[in-house]
Amino acid sequence: MIISFRSECLADAVLVLAALDCTQCERISIYPDRVFPDVEVEVQGALVLKDFQLAMAQVEDGHVMLETVAQAPRAQNSMCRLI
């Protein structure tokens, strides 16, 4: 399974990844924005979307991650926030 999301900063993405059982991760890719501190993250492995959502809900200001997380490769995820 591939999960992708956008984060307002690298630190928030790292908090989510640290909260997950990343022994189940085959690959983690982080793509920084060229202008803003935002990063796009793609994780491949035996993890489920609900685990990401639960971890993101624990991060202060984790709303951007929650609104952009998808069970899809980065190239298929618009990373647009649902407002």
PyMOL Python script that loads the backbone (N, CA, C, O; Angstrom):
from pymol import cmd

cmd.read_pdbstr("""\
ATOM      1  N   MET A   1       0.838  -1.178   0.000  1.00  0.00           N
ATOM      2  CA  MET A   1       0.000   0.000   0.000  1.00  0.00           C
ATOM      3  C   MET A   1       0.886   1.246   0.000  1.00  0.00           C
ATOM      4  O   MET A   1       1.959   1.263   0.603  1.00  0.00           O
ATOM      5  N   ILE A   2       0.422   2.271  -0.679  1.00  0.00           N
ATOM      6  CA  ILE A   2       1.138   3.548  -0.702  1.00  0.00           C
ATOM      7  C   ILE A   2       0.234   4.621  -0.114  1.00  0.00           C
ATOM      8  O   ILE A   2      -0.922   4.765  -0.511  1.00  0.00           O
ATOM      9  N   ILE A   3       0.776   5.369   0.835  1.00  0.00           N
ATOM     10  CA  ILE A   3       0.078   6.491   1.471  1.00  0.00           C
ATOM     11  C   ILE A   3       0.881   7.746   1.166  1.00  0.00           C
ATOM     12  O   ILE A   3       2.111   7.726   1.223  1.00  0.00           O
ATOM     13  N   SER A   4       0.192   8.843   0.839  1.00  0.00           N
ATOM     14  CA  SER A   4       0.890  10.109   0.610  1.00  0.00           C
ATOM     15  C   SER A   4       0.132  11.238   1.306  1.00  0.00           C
ATOM     16  O   SER A   4      -1.079  11.162   1.517  1.00  0.00           O
ATOM     17  N   PHE A   5       0.879  12.286   1.655  1.00  0.00           N
ATOM     18  CA  PHE A   5       0.273  13.446   2.310  1.00  0.00           C
ATOM     19  C   PHE A   5       1.221  14.632   2.248  1.00  0.00           C
ATOM     20  O   PHE A   5       2.406  14.492   1.946  1.00  0.00           O
ATOM     21  N   ARG A   6       0.666  15.807   2.542  1.00  0.00           N
ATOM     22  CA  ARG A   6       1.463  17.028   2.643  1.00  0.00           C
ATOM     23  C   ARG A   6       1.487  17.457   4.097  1.00  0.00           C
ATOM     24  O   ARG A   6       0.516  17.278   4.832  1.00  0.00           O
ATOM     25  N   SER A   7       2.602  18.020   4.494  1.00  0.00           N
ATOM     26  CA  SER A   7       2.777  18.511   5.856  1.00  0.00           C
ATOM     27  C   SER A   7       3.280  19.947   5.801  1.00  0.00           C
ATOM     28  O   SER A   7       4.019  20.321   4.890  1.00  0.00           O
ATOM     29  N   GLU A   8       2.875  20.748   6.779  1.00  0.00           N
ATOM     30  CA  GLU A   8       3.324  22.145   6.821  1.00  0.00           C
ATOM     31  C   GLU A   8       4.817  22.276   7.082  1.00  0.00           C
ATOM     32  O   GLU A   8       5.423  23.296   6.755  1.00  0.00           O
ATOM     33  N   CYS A   9       5.406  21.244   7.670  1.00  0.00           N
ATOM     34  CA  CYS A   9       6.846  21.276   7.911  1.00  0.00           C
ATOM     35  C   CYS A   9       7.365  19.855   8.119  1.00  0.00           C
ATOM     36  O   CYS A   9       6.602  18.940   8.430  1.00  0.00           O
ATOM     37  N   LEU A  10       8.644  19.691   7.945  1.00  0.00           N
ATOM     38  CA  LEU A  10       9.276  18.390   8.089  1.00  0.00           C
ATOM     39  C   LEU A  10       9.082  17.820   9.488  1.00  0.00           C
ATOM     40  O   LEU A  10       8.868  16.618   9.644  1.00  0.00           O
ATOM     41  N   ALA A  11       9.156  18.670  10.503  1.00  0.00           N
ATOM     42  CA  ALA A  11       9.034  18.205  11.889  1.00  0.00           C
ATOM     43  C   ALA A  11       7.698  17.503  12.131  1.00  0.00           C
ATOM     44  O   ALA A  11       7.653  16.481  12.815  1.00  0.00           O
ATOM     45  N   ASP A  12       6.615  18.040  11.579  1.00  0.00           N
ATOM     46  CA  ASP A  12       5.305  17.401  11.753  1.00  0.00           C
ATOM     47  C   ASP A  12       5.267  16.036  11.079  1.00  0.00           C
ATOM     48  O   ASP A  12       4.729  15.081  11.640  1.00  0.00           O
ATOM     49  N   ALA A  13       5.831  15.940   9.887  1.00  0.00           N
ATOM     50  CA  ALA A  13       5.870  14.660   9.173  1.00  0.00           C
ATOM     51  C   ALA A  13       6.680  13.638   9.958  1.00  0.00           C
ATOM     52  O   ALA A  13       6.303  12.468  10.032  1.00  0.00           O
ATOM     53  N   VAL A  14       7.781  14.069  10.540  1.00  0.00           N
ATOM     54  CA  VAL A  14       8.625  13.169  11.325  1.00  0.00           C
ATOM     55  C   VAL A  14       7.871  12.675  12.567  1.00  0.00           C
ATOM     56  O   VAL A  14       8.005  11.512  12.948  1.00  0.00           O
ATOM     57  N   LEU A  15       7.088  13.543  13.193  1.00  0.00           N
ATOM     58  CA  LEU A  15       6.288  13.127  14.355  1.00  0.00           C
ATOM     59  C   LEU A  15       5.316  12.021  13.980  1.00  0.00           C
ATOM     60  O   LEU A  15       5.141  11.064  14.735  1.00  0.00           O
ATOM     61  N   VAL A  16       4.688  12.143  12.831  1.00  0.00           N
ATOM     62  CA  VAL A  16       3.745  11.113  12.377  1.00  0.00           C
ATOM     63  C   VAL A  16       4.484   9.809  12.107  1.00  0.00           C
ATOM     64  O   VAL A  16       4.062   8.743  12.557  1.00  0.00           O
ATOM     65  N   LEU A  17       5.577   9.896  11.380  1.00  0.00           N
ATOM     66  CA  LEU A  17       6.334   8.690  11.057  1.00  0.00           C
ATOM     67  C   LEU A  17       6.872   8.004  12.315  1.00  0.00           C
ATOM     68  O   LEU A  17       6.920   6.776  12.385  1.00  0.00           O
ATOM     69  N   ALA A  18       7.270   8.795  13.295  1.00  0.00           N
ATOM     70  CA  ALA A  18       7.786   8.234  14.543  1.00  0.00           C
ATOM     71  C   ALA A  18       6.692   7.511  15.335  1.00  0.00           C
ATOM     72  O   ALA A  18       6.976   6.573  16.079  1.00  0.00           O
ATOM     73  N   ALA A  19       5.454   7.948  15.172  1.00  0.00           N
ATOM     74  CA  ALA A  19       4.342   7.341  15.902  1.00  0.00           C
ATOM     75  C   ALA A  19       3.877   6.033  15.257  1.00  0.00           C
ATOM     76  O   ALA A  19       3.147   5.261  15.879  1.00  0.00           O
ATOM     77  N   LEU A  20       4.292   5.787  14.030  1.00  0.00           N
ATOM     78  CA  LEU A  20       3.884   4.583  13.310  1.00  0.00           C
ATOM     79  C   LEU A  20       4.892   3.450  13.512  1.00  0.00           C
ATOM     80  O   LEU A  20       6.032   3.680  13.917  1.00  0.00           O
ATOM     81  N   ASP A  21       4.461   2.251  13.228  1.00  0.00           N
ATOM     82  CA  ASP A  21       5.366   1.096  13.257  1.00  0.00           C
ATOM     83  C   ASP A  21       6.083   1.032  11.915  1.00  0.00           C
ATOM     84  O   ASP A  21       5.669   0.306  11.011  1.00  0.00           O
ATOM     85  N   CYS A  22       7.148   1.791  11.797  1.00  0.00           N
ATOM     86  CA  CYS A  22       7.840   1.897  10.511  1.00  0.00           C
ATOM     87  C   CYS A  22       8.675   0.670  10.173  1.00  0.00           C
ATOM     88  O   CYS A  22       9.352   0.649   9.145  1.00  0.00           O
ATOM     89  N   THR A  23       8.636  -0.353  11.024  1.00  0.00           N
ATOM     90  CA  THR A  23       9.248  -1.610  10.606  1.00  0.00           C
ATOM     91  C   THR A  23       8.421  -2.212   9.468  1.00  0.00           C
ATOM     92  O   THR A  23       8.880  -3.099   8.747  1.00  0.00           O
ATOM     93  N   GLN A  24       7.198  -1.712   9.325  1.00  0.00           N
ATOM     94  CA  GLN A  24       6.318  -2.145   8.246  1.00  0.00           C
ATOM     95  C   GLN A  24       6.502  -1.311   6.980  1.00  0.00           C
ATOM     96  O   GLN A  24       5.854  -1.572   5.967  1.00  0.00           O
ATOM     97  N   CYS A  25       7.380  -0.313   7.030  1.00  0.00           N
ATOM     98  CA  CYS A  25       7.619   0.561   5.884  1.00  0.00           C
ATOM     99  C   CYS A  25       8.704  -0.021   4.981  1.00  0.00           C
ATOM    100  O   CYS A  25       9.776  -0.401   5.452  1.00  0.00           O
ATOM    101  N   GLU A  26       8.422  -0.087   3.707  1.00  0.00           N
ATOM    102  CA  GLU A  26       9.414  -0.519   2.732  1.00  0.00           C
ATOM    103  C   GLU A  26      10.201   0.673   2.199  1.00  0.00           C
ATOM    104  O   GLU A  26      11.391   0.571   1.898  1.00  0.00           O
ATOM    105  N   ARG A  27       9.498   1.821   2.088  1.00  0.00           N
ATOM    106  CA  ARG A  27      10.137   3.018   1.546  1.00  0.00           C
ATOM    107  C   ARG A  27       9.429   4.260   2.084  1.00  0.00           C
ATOM    108  O   ARG A  27       8.201   4.319   2.144  1.00  0.00           O
ATOM    109  N   ILE A  28      10.233   5.247   2.473  1.00  0.00           N
ATOM    110  CA  ILE A  28       9.707   6.557   2.880  1.00  0.00           C
ATOM    111  C   ILE A  28      10.423   7.599   2.036  1.00  0.00           C
ATOM    112  O   ILE A  28      11.652   7.679   2.041  1.00  0.00           O
ATOM    113  N   SER A  29       9.646   8.396   1.311  1.00  0.00           N
ATOM    114  CA  SER A  29      10.228   9.460   0.483  1.00  0.00           C
ATOM    115  C   SER A  29       9.656  10.796   0.935  1.00  0.00           C
ATOM    116  O   SER A  29       8.449  10.931   1.133  1.00  0.00           O
ATOM    117  N   ILE A  30      10.536  11.783   1.097  1.00  0.00           N
ATOM    118  CA  ILE A  30      10.121  13.120   1.526  1.00  0.00           C
ATOM    119  C   ILE A  30      10.599  14.118   0.486  1.00  0.00           C
ATOM    120  O   ILE A  30      11.779  14.150   0.136  1.00  0.00           O
ATOM    121  N   TYR A  31       9.668  14.936  -0.006  1.00  0.00           N
ATOM    122  CA  TYR A  31       9.947  15.901  -1.062  1.00  0.00           C
ATOM    123  C   TYR A  31       9.695  17.315  -0.546  1.00  0.00           C
ATOM    124  O   TYR A  31       8.540  17.686  -0.334  1.00  0.00           O
ATOM    125  N   PRO A  32      10.737  18.108  -0.338  1.00  0.00           N
ATOM    126  CA  PRO A  32      10.547  19.477   0.161  1.00  0.00           C
ATOM    127  C   PRO A  32      10.009  20.409  -0.918  1.00  0.00           C
ATOM    128  O   PRO A  32      10.305  20.249  -2.102  1.00  0.00           O
ATOM    129  N   ASP A  33       9.218  21.378  -0.489  1.00  0.00           N
ATOM    130  CA  ASP A  33       8.750  22.434  -1.383  1.00  0.00           C
ATOM    131  C   ASP A  33       9.923  23.366  -1.667  1.00  0.00           C
ATOM    132  O   ASP A  33      10.789  23.552  -0.813  1.00  0.00           O
ATOM    133  N   ARG A  34       9.953  23.940  -2.841  1.00  0.00           N
ATOM    134  CA  ARG A  34      11.080  24.817  -3.208  1.00  0.00           C
ATOM    135  C   ARG A  34      10.993  26.200  -2.574  1.00  0.00           C
ATOM    136  O   ARG A  34      11.995  26.908  -2.476  1.00  0.00           O
ATOM    137  N   VAL A  35       9.784  26.583  -2.142  1.00  0.00           N
ATOM    138  CA  VAL A  35       9.599  27.939  -1.618  1.00  0.00           C
ATOM    139  C   VAL A  35       9.196  27.929  -0.139  1.00  0.00           C
ATOM    140  O   VAL A  35       9.718  28.706   0.661  1.00  0.00           O
ATOM    141  N   PHE A  36       8.281  27.058   0.203  1.00  0.00           N
ATOM    142  CA  PHE A  36       7.711  27.040   1.549  1.00  0.00           C
ATOM    143  C   PHE A  36       8.304  25.896   2.375  1.00  0.00           C
ATOM    144  O   PHE A  36       8.966  25.019   1.820  1.00  0.00           O
ATOM    145  N   PRO A  37       8.077  25.893   3.694  1.00  0.00           N
ATOM    146  CA  PRO A  37       8.613  24.811   4.531  1.00  0.00           C
ATOM    147  C   PRO A  37       7.831  23.497   4.384  1.00  0.00           C
ATOM    148  O   PRO A  37       8.182  22.497   5.010  1.00  0.00           O
ATOM    149  N   ASP A  38       6.787  23.497   3.571  1.00  0.00           N
ATOM    150  CA  ASP A  38       5.974  22.297   3.365  1.00  0.00           C
ATOM    151  C   ASP A  38       6.796  21.153   2.785  1.00  0.00           C
ATOM    152  O   ASP A  38       7.778  21.372   2.076  1.00  0.00           O
ATOM    153  N   VAL A  39       6.379  19.938   3.097  1.00  0.00           N
ATOM    154  CA  VAL A  39       6.964  18.743   2.482  1.00  0.00           C
ATOM    155  C   VAL A  39       5.834  17.824   2.052  1.00  0.00           C
ATOM    156  O   VAL A  39       4.761  17.812   2.655  1.00  0.00           O
ATOM    157  N   GLU A  40       6.090  17.050   0.995  1.00  0.00           N
ATOM    158  CA  GLU A  40       5.173  15.997   0.577  1.00  0.00           C
ATOM    159  C   GLU A  40       5.838  14.679   0.935  1.00  0.00           C
ATOM    160  O   GLU A  40       7.039  14.502   0.734  1.00  0.00           O
ATOM    161  N   VAL A  41       5.047  13.759   1.465  1.00  0.00           N
ATOM    162  CA  VAL A  41       5.579  12.494   1.963  1.00  0.00           C
ATOM    163  C   VAL A  41       4.859  11.343   1.267  1.00  0.00           C
ATOM    164  O   VAL A  41       3.646  11.377   1.058  1.00  0.00           O
ATOM    165  N   GLU A  42       5.641  10.328   0.917  1.00  0.00           N
ATOM    166  CA  GLU A  42       5.073   9.109   0.342  1.00  0.00           C
ATOM    167  C   GLU A  42       5.667   7.923   1.095  1.00  0.00           C
ATOM    168  O   GLU A  42       6.886   7.796   1.216  1.00  0.00           O
ATOM    169  N   VAL A  43       4.797   7.066   1.595  1.00  0.00           N
ATOM    170  CA  VAL A  43       5.223   5.903   2.366  1.00  0.00           C
ATOM    171  C   VAL A  43       4.658   4.647   1.718  1.00  0.00           C
ATOM    172  O   VAL A  43       3.461   4.560   1.443  1.00  0.00           O
ATOM    173  N   GLN A  44       5.524   3.690   1.481  1.00  0.00           N
ATOM    174  CA  GLN A  44       5.084   2.410   0.928  1.00  0.00           C
ATOM    175  C   GLN A  44       5.357   1.330   1.954  1.00  0.00           C
ATOM    176  O   GLN A  44       6.448   1.261   2.519  1.00  0.00           O
ATOM    177  N   GLY A  45       4.360   0.481   2.197  1.00  0.00           N
ATOM    178  CA  GLY A  45       4.542  -0.588   3.160  1.00  0.00           C
ATOM    179  C   GLY A  45       3.224  -1.186   3.591  1.00  0.00           C
ATOM    180  O   GLY A  45       2.178  -0.925   2.996  1.00  0.00           O
ATOM    181  N   ALA A  46       3.287  -1.983   4.624  1.00  0.00           N
ATOM    182  CA  ALA A  46       2.111  -2.689   5.131  1.00  0.00           C
ATOM    183  C   ALA A  46       1.431  -1.894   6.241  1.00  0.00           C
ATOM    184  O   ALA A  46       1.199  -2.408   7.335  1.00  0.00           O
ATOM    185  N   LEU A  47       1.118  -0.646   5.949  1.00  0.00           N
ATOM    186  CA  LEU A  47       0.432   0.219   6.904  1.00  0.00           C
ATOM    187  C   LEU A  47      -0.945   0.575   6.353  1.00  0.00           C
ATOM    188  O   LEU A  47      -1.177   0.488   5.147  1.00  0.00           O
ATOM    189  N   VAL A  48      -1.843   0.969   7.219  1.00  0.00           N
ATOM    190  CA  VAL A  48      -3.192   1.322   6.781  1.00  0.00           C
ATOM    191  C   VAL A  48      -3.456   2.810   7.003  1.00  0.00           C
ATOM    192  O   VAL A  48      -2.878   3.438   7.890  1.00  0.00           O
ATOM    193  N   LEU A  49      -4.329   3.347   6.185  1.00  0.00           N
ATOM    194  CA  LEU A  49      -4.653   4.772   6.220  1.00  0.00           C
ATOM    195  C   LEU A  49      -5.092   5.223   7.613  1.00  0.00           C
ATOM    196  O   LEU A  49      -4.696   6.294   8.073  1.00  0.00           O
ATOM    197  N   LYS A  50      -5.895   4.423   8.271  1.00  0.00           N
ATOM    198  CA  LYS A  50      -6.409   4.792   9.604  1.00  0.00           C
ATOM    199  C   LYS A  50      -5.271   5.021  10.602  1.00  0.00           C
ATOM    200  O   LYS A  50      -5.371   5.903  11.455  1.00  0.00           O
ATOM    201  N   ASP A  51      -4.189   4.237  10.506  1.00  0.00           N
ATOM    202  CA  ASP A  51      -3.045   4.438  11.402  1.00  0.00           C
ATOM    203  C   ASP A  51      -2.424   5.816  11.188  1.00  0.00           C
ATOM    204  O   ASP A  51      -2.045   6.484  12.150  1.00  0.00           O
ATOM    205  N   PHE A  52      -2.321   6.238   9.939  1.00  0.00           N
ATOM    206  CA  PHE A  52      -1.785   7.569   9.636  1.00  0.00           C
ATOM    207  C   PHE A  52      -2.706   8.646  10.198  1.00  0.00           C
ATOM    208  O   PHE A  52      -2.243   9.608  10.811  1.00  0.00           O
ATOM    209  N   GLN A  53      -4.003   8.483   9.989  1.00  0.00           N
ATOM    210  CA  GLN A  53      -4.958   9.484  10.454  1.00  0.00           C
ATOM    211  C   GLN A  53      -4.913   9.623  11.975  1.00  0.00           C
ATOM    212  O   GLN A  53      -4.973  10.734  12.502  1.00  0.00           O
ATOM    213  N   LEU A  54      -4.809   8.505  12.674  1.00  0.00           N
ATOM    214  CA  LEU A  54      -4.730   8.554  14.139  1.00  0.00           C
ATOM    215  C   LEU A  54      -3.455   9.257  14.596  1.00  0.00           C
ATOM    216  O   LEU A  54      -3.496  10.054  15.533  1.00  0.00           O
ATOM    217  N   ALA A  55      -2.331   8.976  13.955  1.00  0.00           N
ATOM    218  CA  ALA A  55      -1.067   9.626  14.312  1.00  0.00           C
ATOM    219  C   ALA A  55      -1.116  11.118  13.998  1.00  0.00           C
ATOM    220  O   ALA A  55      -0.621  11.933  14.777  1.00  0.00           O
ATOM    221  N   MET A  56      -1.702  11.472  12.878  1.00  0.00           N
ATOM    222  CA  MET A  56      -1.795  12.880  12.475  1.00  0.00           C
ATOM    223  C   MET A  56      -2.683  13.674  13.418  1.00  0.00           C
ATOM    224  O   MET A  56      -2.425  14.849  13.678  1.00  0.00           O
ATOM    225  N   ALA A  57      -3.707  13.047  13.921  1.00  0.00           N
ATOM    226  CA  ALA A  57      -4.628  13.723  14.838  1.00  0.00           C
ATOM    227  C   ALA A  57      -3.947  14.103  16.153  1.00  0.00           C
ATOM    228  O   ALA A  57      -4.428  14.987  16.862  1.00  0.00           O
ATOM    229  N   GLN A  58      -2.849  13.453  16.481  1.00  0.00           N
ATOM    230  CA  GLN A  58      -2.117  13.737  17.711  1.00  0.00           C
ATOM    231  C   GLN A  58      -1.111  14.876  17.556  1.00  0.00           C
ATOM    232  O   GLN A  58      -0.559  15.354  18.547  1.00  0.00           O
ATOM    233  N   VAL A  59      -0.869  15.316  16.315  1.00  0.00           N
ATOM    234  CA  VAL A  59       0.107  16.375  16.060  1.00  0.00           C
ATOM    235  C   VAL A  59      -0.596  17.735  16.105  1.00  0.00           C
ATOM    236  O   VAL A  59      -1.591  17.963  15.418  1.00  0.00           O
ATOM    237  N   GLU A  60      -0.051  18.628  16.930  1.00  0.00           N
ATOM    238  CA  GLU A  60      -0.598  19.983  16.978  1.00  0.00           C
ATOM    239  C   GLU A  60      -0.498  20.588  15.588  1.00  0.00           C
ATOM    240  O   GLU A  60       0.554  20.502  14.955  1.00  0.00           O
ATOM    241  N   ASP A  61      -1.560  21.193  15.107  1.00  0.00           N
ATOM    242  CA  ASP A  61      -1.640  21.753  13.752  1.00  0.00           C
ATOM    243  C   ASP A  61      -1.450  20.674  12.678  1.00  0.00           C
ATOM    244  O   ASP A  61      -0.900  20.946  11.610  1.00  0.00           O
ATOM    245  N   GLY A  62      -1.899  19.473  12.962  1.00  0.00           N
ATOM    246  CA  GLY A  62      -1.801  18.380  11.998  1.00  0.00           C
ATOM    247  C   GLY A  62      -2.914  18.372  10.966  1.00  0.00           C
ATOM    248  O   GLY A  62      -3.057  17.418  10.201  1.00  0.00           O
ATOM    249  N   HIS A  63      -3.706  19.449  10.947  1.00  0.00           N
ATOM    250  CA  HIS A  63      -4.869  19.497  10.057  1.00  0.00           C
ATOM    251  C   HIS A  63      -4.509  19.406   8.577  1.00  0.00           C
ATOM    252  O   HIS A  63      -5.260  18.806   7.809  1.00  0.00           O
ATOM    253  N   VAL A  64      -3.391  19.978   8.156  1.00  0.00           N
ATOM    254  CA  VAL A  64      -3.004  19.907   6.741  1.00  0.00           C
ATOM    255  C   VAL A  64      -2.740  18.454   6.351  1.00  0.00           C
ATOM    256  O   VAL A  64      -3.154  18.012   5.279  1.00  0.00           O
ATOM    257  N   MET A  65      -2.064  17.725   7.204  1.00  0.00           N
ATOM    258  CA  MET A  65      -1.801  16.309   6.920  1.00  0.00           C
ATOM    259  C   MET A  65      -3.106  15.527   6.849  1.00  0.00           C
ATOM    260  O   MET A  65      -3.309  14.727   5.936  1.00  0.00           O
ATOM    261  N   LEU A  66      -3.991  15.762   7.818  1.00  0.00           N
ATOM    262  CA  LEU A  66      -5.273  15.061   7.840  1.00  0.00           C
ATOM    263  C   LEU A  66      -6.110  15.362   6.599  1.00  0.00           C
ATOM    264  O   LEU A  66      -6.822  14.492   6.097  1.00  0.00           O
ATOM    265  N   GLU A  67      -6.023  16.584   6.113  1.00  0.00           N
ATOM    266  CA  GLU A  67      -6.833  16.989   4.967  1.00  0.00           C
ATOM    267  C   GLU A  67      -6.237  16.552   3.628  1.00  0.00           C
ATOM    268  O   GLU A  67      -6.927  16.585   2.609  1.00  0.00           O
ATOM    269  N   THR A  68      -4.977  16.147   3.616  1.00  0.00           N
ATOM    270  CA  THR A  68      -4.348  15.779   2.345  1.00  0.00           C
ATOM    271  C   THR A  68      -3.939  14.317   2.267  1.00  0.00           C
ATOM    272  O   THR A  68      -3.506  13.866   1.207  1.00  0.00           O
ATOM    273  N   VAL A  69      -4.060  13.565   3.345  1.00  0.00           N
ATOM    274  CA  VAL A  69      -3.630  12.169   3.342  1.00  0.00           C
ATOM    275  C   VAL A  69      -4.542  11.345   2.426  1.00  0.00           C
ATOM    276  O   VAL A  69      -5.761  11.515   2.419  1.00  0.00           O
ATOM    277  N   ALA A  70      -3.923  10.455   1.662  1.00  0.00           N
ATOM    278  CA  ALA A  70      -4.676   9.601   0.745  1.00  0.00           C
ATOM    279  C   ALA A  70      -3.957   8.272   0.563  1.00  0.00           C
ATOM    280  O   ALA A  70      -2.733   8.185   0.656  1.00  0.00           O
ATOM    281  N   GLN A  71      -4.738   7.259   0.305  1.00  0.00           N
ATOM    282  CA  GLN A  71      -4.170   5.958  -0.051  1.00  0.00           C
ATOM    283  C   GLN A  71      -3.928   5.994  -1.552  1.00  0.00           C
ATOM    284  O   GLN A  71      -4.711   5.468  -2.343  1.00  0.00           O
ATOM    285  N   ALA A  72      -2.824   6.628  -1.919  1.00  0.00           N
ATOM    286  CA  ALA A  72      -2.483   6.822  -3.323  1.00  0.00           C
ATOM    287  C   ALA A  72      -1.030   7.275  -3.418  1.00  0.00           C
ATOM    288  O   ALA A  72      -0.502   7.882  -2.486  1.00  0.00           O
ATOM    289  N   PRO A  73      -0.389   6.982  -4.539  1.00  0.00           N
ATOM    290  CA  PRO A  73       0.963   7.512  -4.750  1.00  0.00           C
ATOM    291  C   PRO A  73       0.930   9.034  -4.806  1.00  0.00           C
ATOM    292  O   PRO A  73      -0.102   9.630  -5.116  1.00  0.00           O
ATOM    293  N   ARG A  74       2.025   9.635  -4.514  1.00  0.00           N
ATOM    294  CA  ARG A  74       2.149  11.095  -4.534  1.00  0.00           C
ATOM    295  C   ARG A  74       1.688  11.688  -5.861  1.00  0.00           C
ATOM    296  O   ARG A  74       1.021  12.722  -5.880  1.00  0.00           O
ATOM    297  N   ALA A  75       2.036  11.047  -6.958  1.00  0.00           N
ATOM    298  CA  ALA A  75       1.673  11.557  -8.282  1.00  0.00           C
ATOM    299  C   ALA A  75       0.164  11.570  -8.518  1.00  0.00           C
ATOM    300  O   ALA A  75      -0.317  12.297  -9.387  1.00  0.00           O
ATOM    301  N   GLN A  76      -0.581  10.782  -7.761  1.00  0.00           N
ATOM    302  CA  GLN A  76      -2.034  10.719  -7.924  1.00  0.00           C
ATOM    303  C   GLN A  76      -2.791  11.470  -6.833  1.00  0.00           C
ATOM    304  O   GLN A  76      -4.022  11.511  -6.843  1.00  0.00           O
ATOM    305  N   ASN A  77      -2.063  12.058  -5.900  1.00  0.00           N
ATOM    306  CA  ASN A  77      -2.654  12.800  -4.792  1.00  0.00           C
ATOM    307  C   ASN A  77      -2.491  14.283  -5.084  1.00  0.00           C
ATOM    308  O   ASN A  77      -1.363  14.763  -5.196  1.00  0.00           O
ATOM    309  N   SER A  78      -3.584  15.017  -5.209  1.00  0.00           N
ATOM    310  CA  SER A  78      -3.515  16.451  -5.519  1.00  0.00           C
ATOM    311  C   SER A  78      -2.883  17.251  -4.390  1.00  0.00           C
ATOM    312  O   SER A  78      -2.413  18.366  -4.616  1.00  0.00           O
ATOM    313  N   MET A  79      -2.862  16.705  -3.179  1.00  0.00           N
ATOM    314  CA  MET A  79      -2.345  17.365  -1.979  1.00  0.00           C
ATOM    315  C   MET A  79      -3.141  18.628  -1.636  1.00  0.00           C
ATOM    316  O   MET A  79      -2.700  19.449  -0.832  1.00  0.00           O
ATOM    317  N   CYS A  80      -4.317  18.773  -2.255  1.00  0.00           N
ATOM    318  CA  CYS A  80      -5.162  19.933  -1.969  1.00  0.00           C
ATOM    319  C   CYS A  80      -5.948  19.678  -0.687  1.00  0.00           C
ATOM    320  O   CYS A  80      -6.446  18.579  -0.442  1.00  0.00           O
ATOM    321  N   ARG A  81      -6.039  20.720   0.113  1.00  0.00           N
ATOM    322  CA  ARG A  81      -6.778  20.625   1.363  1.00  0.00           C
ATOM    323  C   ARG A  81      -8.269  20.669   1.096  1.00  0.00           C
ATOM    324  O   ARG A  81      -8.738  21.403   0.227  1.00  0.00           O
ATOM    325  N   LEU A  82      -9.003  19.877   1.852  1.00  0.00           N
ATOM    326  CA  LEU A  82     -10.453  19.874   1.763  1.00  0.00           C
ATOM    327  C   LEU A  82     -10.993  20.905   2.737  1.00  0.00           C
ATOM    328  O   LEU A  82     -10.909  20.724   3.951  1.00  0.00           O
ATOM    329  N   ILE A  83     -11.537  21.971   2.214  1.00  0.00           N
ATOM    330  CA  ILE A  83     -12.002  23.063   3.077  1.00  0.00           C
ATOM    331  C   ILE A  83     -13.514  23.136   3.058  1.00  0.00           C
ATOM    332  O   ILE A  83     -14.099  23.992   3.723  1.00  0.00           O
TER     333      ILE A  83
END
""", "prot")
cmd.dss("prot")
cmd.show_as("cartoon", "prot")
cmd.util.cbc("prot")
cmd.orient("prot")
